[in-house]
Amino acid sequence: WPACSPDMNPFDTLWAKLSTRLINRDLDELRQCLTEEWDAIPVETVHSIIDGMPRRILALYNFRGGQNRK
């Protein structure tokens, strides 16, 4: 992977959705909440993120690994 390329990691999108629901929890609450929230992610959301990878890879290729947005 090119250095500092968070757009190339599909799990960053999922983590962004999860992280807002996990703030201010102790470890036990965090485990429970994370499990519940992960299980609540629709399969269609995961498929959509994965299906978007070719577009992300093409954008990276077209910009020769550089930034494609400011």
C-alpha positions as CSV (number, residue, x, y, z in Angstrom):
1,W,0.0,0.0,0.0
2,P,1.2,3.5,-0.6
3,A,2.1,5.4,2.6
4,C,-0.8,7.1,4.4
5,S,-3.6,5.8,2.1
6,P,-6.6,5.3,4.4
7,D,-9.0,5.3,1.5
8,M,-7.5,2.0,0.4
9,N,-8.6,0.3,3.6
10,P,-12.3,-0.6,3.4
11,F,-12.5,-1.3,7.1
12,D,-11.7,2.4,7.8
13,T,-15.2,3.1,6.5
14,L,-16.7,0.6,8.9
15,W,-14.6,1.8,11.8
16,A,-15.8,5.3,11.2
17,K,-19.4,4.2,11.5
18,L,-18.6,2.1,14.7
19,S,-16.3,4.5,16.5
20,T,-19.0,7.1,17.1
21,R,-21.1,4.5,19.0
22,L,-18.2,3.3,21.1
23,I,-17.1,6.5,22.8
24,N,-17.0,6.7,26.7
25,R,-17.3,3.1,27.5
26,D,-15.4,0.9,29.9
27,L,-13.7,-2.3,28.5
28,D,-16.7,-4.6,29.2
29,E,-19.2,-2.2,27.7
30,L,-16.9,-1.7,24.8
31,R,-16.7,-5.4,24.0
32,Q,-20.4,-5.8,24.3
33,C,-21.2,-2.7,22.3
34,L,-18.7,-3.5,19.6
35,T,-20.1,-7.0,19.2
36,E,-23.6,-5.7,19.0
37,E,-22.8,-2.9,16.5
38,W,-20.7,-5.2,14.3
39,D,-23.5,-7.7,14.1
40,A,-26.0,-4.9,13.3
41,I,-24.0,-3.8,10.2
42,P,-26.1,-4.8,7.2
43,V,-24.4,-7.2,4.8
44,E,-25.3,-4.8,2.0
45,T,-23.2,-2.2,3.6
46,V,-20.2,-4.5,3.7
47,H,-20.8,-5.5,0.1
48,S,-21.1,-1.9,-1.0
49,I,-17.7,-1.1,0.6
50,I,-16.0,-4.1,-0.9
51,D,-17.6,-3.4,-4.3
52,G,-16.2,0.1,-4.2
53,M,-12.6,-1.1,-4.0
54,P,-12.0,-1.3,-7.8
55,R,-13.0,2.4,-8.0
56,R,-10.6,3.2,-5.2
57,I,-7.8,1.2,-6.8
58,L,-8.4,2.8,-10.2
59,A,-8.3,6.3,-8.6
60,L,-5.0,5.4,-6.9
61,Y,-3.6,4.2,-10.2
62,N,-4.8,7.3,-12.1
63,F,-3.1,9.6,-9.5
64,R,0.0,7.4,-9.5
65,G,-0.3,6.9,-5.8
66,G,-0.6,10.6,-5.0
67,Q,-3.5,12.4,-3.4
68,N,-6.7,12.4,-5.3
69,R,-8.4,15.0,-3.2
70,K,-7.3,17.9,-1.1
